[in-house]
Amino acid sequence: MADGAVYKTLMSVDARGSGSYLDGAKRRMRAQLYDLAHASFAASGVTRGMIHLEDRGDGFIAAVDARIPPLQIIGPWLTEMHQRQRVHNEDLARPLGLRVAFHVGPVEHDAEGLSGQAMDLVCRLADSPVARSLLEHSGRDLVCVVSDSLHHEVVRHGGRFVEPSTYRPARLTLKEGEVTAWFHVPGEPRPALPGEAAPGTLPADAPSGEHGGGASAGAEAEGRRPRTGTGDTAPAAAGRPSADGYGGAHWDVRVHGGTSVVQDRAVFHGPVRFGGDAGPAEGDR
């Protein structure tokens, strides 16, 4: 850690599909994002003087003063942001979608802004393929991802507006190497990671009348937009369930031409291709 570095709660906020906005629409989207973020900071007791914020065109990065507990950001601020975003999106033909990442670590300030490996990490998490895929296919408009250290030190202990059971781990391969991150989708009891069936839904080849009509019906019943298979990220899970060693089911996930098993922990080591008719992987537990 550099001599001038200070530990702070770090965040990276990216807007969904920002590259497809025309200039006028992007200006409005950015104004809406900042209005929501600052109103949420104020409502959670964080003044502007406690935040160093830098614009990134399609979102922002921020470092929150060390006097503010990380739990205050992961809990009250994220909850305020989610609820305000929901109301805001009701009147939009194109809902604002956000990927929000959190980490606590040392950062340095210079004349140009923030720097440090901790800042690099939080930006990588927000931009990770799993975060993008969750936002694309969860039927929700906000996805949260926290670093493994922040989950271990803060999230797993719970607190006001923080329910540890709603976070799921995934292994990510970033430019700097492999890391574990924890994903949370506000409004979902447990988010379905890429390669898994969403709670209460069926695999793609199941009869549409079974259990109330499949994934789209389940999403509509919960007030969510149905998952789709379009976009620039990996499609939602598809495949055939087969019995595992615990009496449950697993989903076949193609990874670089091989087959991996997704159960309670999802592991990704590069581009992921879902589906196919491969049988159970050798060595299933």
C-alpha positions in Angstrom: 0.0 0.0 0.0 1.3 3.4 -0.9 2.2 5.9 1.9 -0.7 8.3 0.9 -3.4 5.6 0.5 -6.4 5.7 2.7 -9.0 2.9 3.2 -12.4 3.8 1.9 -15.6 2.2 0.8 -15.3 2.1 -3.0 -18.1 1.8 -5.6 -18.5 1.6 -9.3 -21.8 2.2 -11.0 -22.3 1.4 -14.7 -25.5 1.9 -16.8 -26.8 -0.9 -19.0 -26.4 -0.5 -22.7 -25.0 3.0 -22.5 -23.4 2.7 -25.9 -26.7 2.4 -27.6 -28.1 5.7 -26.3 -28.3 8.6 -28.7 -26.6 11.8 -27.4 -29.8 13.4 -26.1 -31.0 10.3 -24.4 -27.6 9.7 -22.8 -27.7 13.2 -21.3 -31.1 12.5 -19.8 -30.0 9.0 -18.6 -26.9 10.5 -16.9 -29.0 13.2 -15.2 -31.5 10.6 -14.0 -28.6 8.4 -12.6 -27.0 11.3 -10.7 -30.4 12.4 -9.3 -31.1 8.9 -8.0 -27.6 8.4 -6.6 -27.4 11.8 -4.7 -31.0 11.5 -3.4 -30.1 8.0 -2.1 -26.9 9.3 -0.5 -28.8 12.0 1.3 -31.5 9.7 2.4 -28.9 7.3 3.9 -27.1 10.0 5.8 -24.1 10.5 3.5 -23.4 14.1 2.6 -21.7 15.2 -0.6 -18.7 16.3 1.4 -18.2 12.7 2.4 -18.0 11.4 -1.2 -15.3 11.7 -3.8 -17.1 11.0 -7.1 -15.7 10.8 -10.6 -17.8 10.6 -13.8 -17.2 7.8 -16.2 -19.6 8.7 -19.0 -21.8 5.7 -18.6 -21.7 5.9 -14.8 -19.4 6.9 -12.0 -16.9 5.7 -9.4 -16.9 6.9 -5.9 -14.9 6.7 -2.7 -16.9 7.2 0.5 -15.3 8.7 3.6 -13.9 6.2 6.1 -16.2 7.7 8.8 -19.1 6.1 7.0 -19.5 2.3 7.8 -19.5 0.1 4.7 -22.7 -1.4 5.9 -24.4 2.0 5.6 -23.6 2.0 1.8 -24.4 -1.7 1.1 -27.6 -1.5 3.2 -29.4 1.8 3.4 -27.9 3.4 0.3 -28.4 0.4 -2.0 -31.9 0.0 -0.7 -32.7 3.6 -1.3 -31.2 3.4 -4.8 -33.2 0.3 -5.6 -36.6 1.7 -4.4 -36.1 5.1 -6.1 -35.0 3.4 -9.3 -38.1 1.2 -9.3 -40.4 4.2 -9.1 -38.4 6.1 -11.7 -38.5 3.2 -14.2 -42.2 2.9 -14.1 -42.6 5.8 -16.5 -39.8 4.9 -18.9 -40.1 3.0 -22.1 -36.5 2.1 -21.6 -35.8 1.3 -17.9 -32.5 2.5 -16.4 -30.4 -0.6 -15.6 -27.5 -0.5 -13.3 -24.5 -2.7 -12.3 -23.2 -1.6 -8.9 -20.0 -3.0 -7.3 -18.6 -2.4 -3.8 -15.2 -3.0 -2.2 -13.2 -1.6 0.7 -9.6 -0.9 0.2 -6.8 1.7 0.0 -6.9 4.4 -2.6 -4.8 7.4 -3.3 -6.0 10.9 -4.3 -4.0 13.1 -6.7 -4.8 16.1 -8.8 -6.5 13.8 -11.4 -8.6 11.7 -9.1 -8.5 8.2 -7.5 -6.0 5.4 -8.1 -5.0 2.1 -6.7 -5.5 -1.7 -7.2 -8.6 -1.6 -4.9 -10.2 0.9 -7.3 -9.2 -1.2 -10.3 -10.9 -4.2 -8.7 -14.2 -2.6 -8.0 -14.4 -1.4 -11.6 -13.6 -4.9 -12.9 -16.4 -6.4 -10.7 -19.0 -4.0 -12.1 -17.9 -4.8 -15.6 -17.6 -8.5 -15.2 -19.5 -10.9 -17.6 -21.5 -12.4 -14.7 -22.7 -9.0 -13.6 -23.7 -8.1 -17.2 -25.4 -11.5 -17.7 -27.4 -11.2 -14.4 -28.6 -7.7 -15.4 -29.6 -8.9 -18.8 -31.5 -12.0 -17.8 -32.6 -11.5 -14.2 -35.7 -9.5 -15.2 -34.5 -6.8 -12.8 -32.9 -3.5 -13.3 -30.2 -3.5 -10.6 -27.4 -6.0 -9.9 -25.0 -5.6 -7.0 -21.6 -7.4 -6.7 -19.3 -7.2 -3.7 -15.7 -8.3 -3.3 -14.9 -11.5 -1.4 -13.1 -9.5 1.4 -16.1 -7.2 1.8 -18.5 -10.1 1.9 -16.3 -11.9 4.5 -15.8 -8.8 6.7 -19.3 -7.2 6.4 -22.0 -8.8 4.3 -21.9 -12.3 5.8 -22.6 -10.8 9.3 -25.8 -9.1 8.1 -27.2 -5.8 9.2 -29.9 -3.3 8.4 -31.2 -4.0 4.9 -28.4 -6.6 4.4 -29.5 -10.2 4.2 -26.5 -12.5 3.6 -28.6 -15.4 2.2 -29.4 -13.3 -0.9 -25.8 -13.2 -2.0 -24.3 -15.9 -4.3 -20.6 -16.5 -5.0 -19.0 -16.9 -8.4 -15.4 -17.3 -9.5 -14.3 -14.6 -12.0 -11.2 -14.5 -14.2 -10.2 -10.8 -14.4 -7.1 -9.3 -16.1 -5.3 -9.4 -12.8 -6.2 -13.0 -12.1 -8.9 -15.1 -10.6 -11.1 -13.7 -7.8 -14.3 -14.7 -6.0 -17.2 -12.2 -6.0 -20.6 -12.2 -4.4 -23.7 -11.3 -6.4 -27.0 -9.9 -5.2 -30.1 -8.9 -7.1 -32.5 -6.7 -5.0 -35.9 -8.2 -5.0 -34.6 -11.8 -5.5 -34.3 -14.2 -2.6 -31.3 -15.8 -4.3 -30.2 -14.7 -7.7 -29.8 -17.4 -10.4 -26.3 -17.1 -11.7 -25.5 -17.8 -15.4 -25.8 -21.5 -16.0 -28.4 -22.1 -13.3 -32.2 -22.3 -13.5 -33.9 -19.4 -11.8 -35.9 -20.3 -8.6 -39.3 -21.5 -9.6 -38.5 -21.9 -13.3 -38.0 -24.9 -15.7 -35.2 -25.8 -18.1 -35.8 -24.6 -21.7 -36.9 -28.1 -22.9 -39.5 -28.7 -20.1 -43.2 -28.9 -21.1 -44.6 -25.3 -21.1 -47.7 -26.3 -19.1 -45.7 -27.8 -16.2 -45.6 -25.8 -12.9 -47.6 -22.9 -14.3 -46.1 -22.3 -17.7 -42.3 -22.1 -17.2 -39.9 -19.2 -16.8 -41.9 -16.4 -18.4 -45.0 -17.2 -16.3 -42.9 -17.4 -13.2 -41.3 -14.0 -13.9 -44.7 -12.4 -14.6 -46.1 -13.9 -11.4 -43.4 -12.2 -9.4 -43.8 -8.9 -11.1 -40.6 -9.2 -13.1 -40.0 -8.9 -16.8 -39.5 -12.4 -18.4 -35.9 -13.4 -19.2 -34.9 -13.3 -22.8 -32.1 -14.8 -24.8 -31.1 -11.6 -26.6 -28.3 -9.2 -25.9 -24.5 -9.2 -25.9 -24.1 -11.5 -22.9 -24.5 -15.2 -22.4 -28.1 -16.4 -22.6 -30.0 -17.7 -19.6 -29.4 -21.4 -18.6 -30.7 -24.1 -20.8 -30.1 -27.8 -20.7 -31.3 -31.1 -19.2 -31.4 -31.6 -15.5 -29.9 -34.8 -14.2 -29.7 -36.2 -10.7 -26.6 -35.3 -8.6 -25.2 -37.0 -5.6 -27.4 -35.1 -3.2 -30.7 -36.0 -4.7 -31.1 -32.6 -6.5 -30.3 -31.6 -10.0 -27.5 -30.0 -11.9 -27.3 -28.1 -15.2 -24.8 -28.8 -17.9 -22.7 -25.7 -18.7 -20.3 -25.7 -21.7 -17.0 -24.0 -20.9 -14.4 -24.0 -23.7 -16.0 -27.1 -25.1 -15.9 -29.1 -21.9 -18.7 -29.6 -19.3 -18.8 -28.2 -15.8 -21.4 -28.8 -13.1 -23.1 -25.8 -11.5 -24.6 -26.5 -8.1 -24.5 -24.0 -5.2 -21.4 -22.3 -6.3 -21.0 -21.1 -9.9 -17.4 -21.2 -11.4 -16.5 -19.5 -14.6 -13.0 -19.4 -16.1 -13.6 -17.5 -19.4 -16.3 -17.2 -22.1 -19.3 -19.4 -21.2 -21.6 -21.1 -23.8 -24.8 -22.5 -22.3 -26.9 -25.4 -23.6 -26.0 -28.4 -25.7 -26.9 -32.1 -25.3 -23.9 -33.3 -23.3 -24.5 -35.8 -20.6 -23.5 -35.5 -16.9 -19.9 -34.5 -16.4 -17.4 -37.2 -15.3 -16.6 -37.0 -11.6 -19.9 -35.4 -10.6 -20.2 -35.1 -6.8 
